[in-house]
Amino acid sequence: MRKVMLAGFLAFAYVLPESAGAAELKQETTEAFNQYVRITEDRMTEGMREGRTFLWVDTFPELQRDKLYTQLRQGNIVIEQLETLENEKPIRVPNGLIHHWIAVGFVPGVTLRQVLALMQDYDHHEGIYKPDVLRSRLLNADGNCFKIYLRLHQKAILTAVFNAEFDVSYFPLDENRTHSRSYSTRIAELENPDRSDEREKPIGKDRGFLWRLNSYWRFQEKDGGVYVQLESVALSRSVPALLAWVVNPLLKSIPREYLSRLLTSTRVALTNKSAADTFDAFPVVRQFSARYFLVAPASGAVQNEGHSTVILAIQERSI
């Protein structure tokens, strides 16, 4: 028991800022992440080009697929951890960890156009996605391409705040389906955020909690609403092998909770009449009433602004 407690103490000490010190994003780490992304995107592109299933839940056998769709229409969010393989082998990322997750939710009673209007109103994302987004601003828009600024907030055992910029592009496929890709172009961790001595740490020489963040959204209108899918691929510093068994479960819980909050907040902004400020910000969705408010099963639920979400546990898969 003492050994277990000691290991836990060392693991937590490792992630504390005083003990962790600065981590450096090395070229070999960036190259490995880029390779992981290339293979992952090749899989995405091939699937859409060959007319395969658009939503991740459609990749399951019929009985399981039907169960998942039922869960989604009941207000649940389905989340799974993924891993992209190269030649059926894991992709080694020296000095780094890749966090690859996918989540799907359903927003009833809305159209694809209305969901995209909310997604692309970047100046108001801070009001929708707090506490994960503290500030948001549209920097530039050119057709279906956007450059945006977000101040991101990450909290587990400790808190980290980042100034981040992203390039976001939307790709309409037909009147019912659209997908988008978002790439971080700049992520700077902050010291003393919102204080007079606030400053950015050198990019790539910080605590290493978030070095890259790519987000792949898919939207499909059917079944009287819109299915929203988010696949996220992020890069952070690695964990010493001695402590990995203790620290890795914590690191894995962060993106799971993050994706759940993002999809739940999106649904709340579109369907919850009590979110009056949000509706004022989006005239196109202001017409919706409380009859579209979802009440998910209370068992095992995670509360989020009066909304309950059940995360359906599915085993990790390699692709």
Secondary structure as UniProt FT lines:
FT   HELIX           2..15
FT   HELIX           17..20
FT   STRAND          23..24
FT   HELIX           27..49
FT   TURN            50..51
FT   HELIX           56..59
FT   HELIX           62..73
FT   TURN            74..75
FT   STRAND          77..83
FT   STRAND          85..86
FT   TURN            87..88
FT   STRAND          89..90
FT   TURN            94..95
FT   STRAND          96..108
FT   HELIX           112..119
FT   HELIX           122..124
FT   HELIX           125..129
FT   TURN            130..132
FT   STRAND          133..142
FT   TURN            143..144
FT   STRAND          145..155
FT   STRAND          159..174
FT   TURN            175..176
FT   STRAND          177..191
FT   TURN            193..194
FT   TURN            196..197
FT   STRAND          199..200
FT   TURN            203..204
FT   STRAND          205..206
FT   STRAND          212..222
FT   TURN            223..224
FT   STRAND          225..237
FT   HELIX           241..271
FT   TURN            273..274
FT   HELIX           276..281
FT   HELIX           283..285
FT   TURN            286..287
FT   HELIX           290..292
FT   TURN            299..300
FT   STRAND          301..304
FT   TURN            305..306
FT   STRAND          307..313
FT   STRAND          317..318
//
